[in-house]
Amino acid sequence: MFESILGFVKWFVQTYGLLGTFVISLLESFIFPVPTATIIAPITVLGIDPFIITVTAASGSIIGALIGYTLGVYLGRPVAERLFRKYIPKTERWFKKWGAWAVLIAAFSPIPFKVFTWTAGIFRLDIKKFILACVIGRTAQFAIAAYVGAYFGPSVISYLNGF
């Protein structure tokens, strides 16, 4: 199984390079279901510079987050009203209380970030706070994944190849 994951990542990097990583990061921030961090560590194992991959993925993710925010502003409330009417008042109170902190935690963790980008737009979180939370959280998450992959990945691969 591990070899198939590494094979996919190798194919992906050879086929799409950094542009593909940028696009996946962008889409993952507002619609795509595959977390970007799951491809970052394996990409750095293949020799892509961790700093370059961090900047590429974070840039795509932040632009995608702004798209999600914008979609939340213009489309989110009517959709949320139709699908989640009874949860909106509680969610709005919670989001107004935690706002940028919630975005920061989602940006740094495996929580589905796209939910928070849309929600930030729906409830009109201050755009400067939103961007700051996204920059800090996404850059930190992707940097950790990239540097862990770069420094520990080769030894993990050697170990797993022994099985």
For each residue, the residues with C-beta under 8 A, 3 or more apart:
1: 4 5
2: 5 6 160
3: 6 7
4: 1 7 8
5: 1 2 8 9 42
6: 2 3 9 10 42 45 157
7: 3 4 10 11
8: 4 5 11 12
9: 5 6 12 13 39 42 43 45 46
10: 6 7 13 14 46
11: 7 8 14 15
12: 8 9 15 16 20 39 43
13: 9 10 16 17 20 21 43 46 48
14: 10 11 17
15: 11 12 20
16: 12 13 19 20 21 23
17: 13 14 20 21
18: 21 22 48 52 53 56
19: 16 22 23
20: 12 13 15 16 17 23 24
21: 13 16 17 18 24 25 36 39 40 43 53 56 57 60
22: 18 19 25 26 56 57 59 60
23: 16 19 20 26 27 60
24: 20 21 27 28 32 34 36 39 60
25: 21 22 28 29 36 56 57 58 59 60 61 64 142
26: 22 23 29 60 61 63 64 67
27: 23 24 30 31 32 64
28: 24 25 31 32 33 34 35 36 61 64 113 114
29: 25 26 60 61 62 63 64 65 67 68 113 114 117 138
30: 27 64 65 67 68 71 114 117 118
31: 27 28 68 114
32: 24 27 28 114
33: 28
34: 24 28 38 39
35: 28 38 110
36: 21 24 25 28 39 40 57 60 61 142
37: 40 41 110 141 142 145
38: 34 35 41 42
39: 9 12 21 24 34 36 42 43
40: 21 36 37 43 44 53 54 57 142 145 146 149
41: 37 38 44 45 145 146 148 149 153
42: 5 6 9 38 39 45 46 149 153
43: 9 12 13 21 39 40 46 48 53 146 149
44: 40 41 47 48 49 50 53 145 146 147 149 150 153
45: 6 9 41 42 149 150 153 154 156 157
46: 9 10 13 42 43
47: 44
48: 13 18 43 44 52 53
49: 44 52 53
50: 44 53 54 143 146 147 149 150
51: 54 55 146
52: 18 48 49 55 56
53: 18 21 40 43 44 48 49 50 56 57 142 146
54: 40 50 51 57 58 139 142 143 146
55: 51 52 58 59
56: 18 21 22 25 52 53 59 60
57: 21 22 25 36 40 53 54 60 61 138 142 146
58: 25 54 55 61 62 135 138 139 142
59: 22 25 55 56 62 63
60: 21 22 23 24 25 26 29 36 56 57 63 64
61: 25 26 28 29 36 57 58 64 65 113 134 138 142
62: 29 58 59 65 66 131 134 135 138
63: 26 29 59 60 66 67
64: 25 26 27 28 29 30 60 61 67 68 117
65: 29 30 61 62 68 69 107 113 117 130 131 134 138
66: 62 63 69 70 117 131
67: 26 29 30 63 64 70 71 117
68: 29 30 31 64 65 71 72 114 117 118 120 121
69: 65 66 72 73 117 118 120 121 125 127 130
70: 66 67 73 74 121
71: 30 67 68 74 75 76 118 121
72: 68 69 75 76 77 117 118 119 120 121 122 123
73: 69 70 76 121 122 124
74: 70 71 121
75: 71 72 78 79
76: 71 72 73 79 80 118 119 121 122
77: 72 80 81 122
78: 75 81 82
79: 75 76 82 83
80: 76 77 83 84 85 88 122
81: 77 78 84 85 88
82: 78 79 85
83: 79 80
84: 80 81 87 88 91
85: 80 81 82 88
86:
87: 84 90 91
88: 80 81 84 85 91 92
89: 92 93
90: 87 93 94
91: 84 87 88 94 95 119 123
92: 88 89 95 96 123
93: 89 90 96 97
94: 90 91 97 98 102
95: 91 92 98 99 102 119 120 123 125
96: 92 93 99 123
97: 93 94
98: 94 95 101 102
99: 95 96 102 103 120 123 125 126 129
100: 103 104 125 126 129 130 132 133
101: 98 104 105 133
102: 94 95 98 99 105 106 116
103: 99 100 106 107 116 117 120 125 129 130 133 134 137
104: 100 101 107 108 133 136 137
105: 101 102 108 109 111 137
106: 102 103 109 111 112 113 115 116 137
107: 65 103 104 113 116 133 134 136 137 138 141
108: 104 105 136 137 138 140 141
109: 105 106 141
110: 35 37
111: 105 106 115 116
112: 106 115 116
113: 28 29 61 65 106 107 116 117 138
114: 28 29 30 31 32 68 117 118
115: 106 111 112 118 119
116: 102 103 106 107 111 112 113 119 120
117: 29 30 64 65 66 67 68 69 72 103 113 114 120 121 134
118: 30 68 69 71 72 76 114 115 121 122
119: 72 76 91 95 115 116 122 123
120: 68 69 72 95 99 103 116 117 123 125 130
121: 68 69 70 71 72 73 74 76 117 118 124 125
122: 72 73 76 77 80 118 119
123: 72 91 92 95 96 99 119 120
124: 73 121
125: 69 95 99 100 103 120 121 129 130
126: 99 100 129 130
127: 69 130 131
128: 131 132
129: 99 100 103 125 126 132 133
130: 65 69 100 103 120 125 126 127 133 134
131: 62 65 66 127 128 134 135
132: 100 128 129 135 136
133: 100 101 103 104 107 129 130 136 137
134: 61 62 65 103 107 117 130 131 137 138
135: 58 62 131 132 138 139
136: 104 107 108 132 133 139 140
137: 103 104 105 106 107 108 133 134 140 141
138: 29 57 58 61 62 65 107 108 113 134 135 141 142
139: 54 58 135 136 142 143
140: 108 136 137 143 144
141: 37 107 108 109 137 138 144 145
142: 25 36 37 40 53 54 57 58 61 138 139 145 146
143: 50 54 139 140 146 147
144: 140 141 147 148
145: 37 40 41 44 141 142 148 149
146: 40 41 43 44 50 51 53 54 57 142 143 149 150
147: 44 50 143 144 150 151
148: 41 144 145 151 152 153
149: 40 41 42 43 44 45 50 145 146 152 153
150: 44 45 50 146 147 153
151: 147 148
152: 148 149 155 156
153: 41 42 44 45 148 149 150 156 157
154: 45 157 158
155: 152 158 159
156: 45 152 153 159 160
157: 6 45 153 154 160 161
158: 154 155 161 162
159: 155 156 162
160: 2 156 157 163
161: 157 158
162: 158 159
163: 160
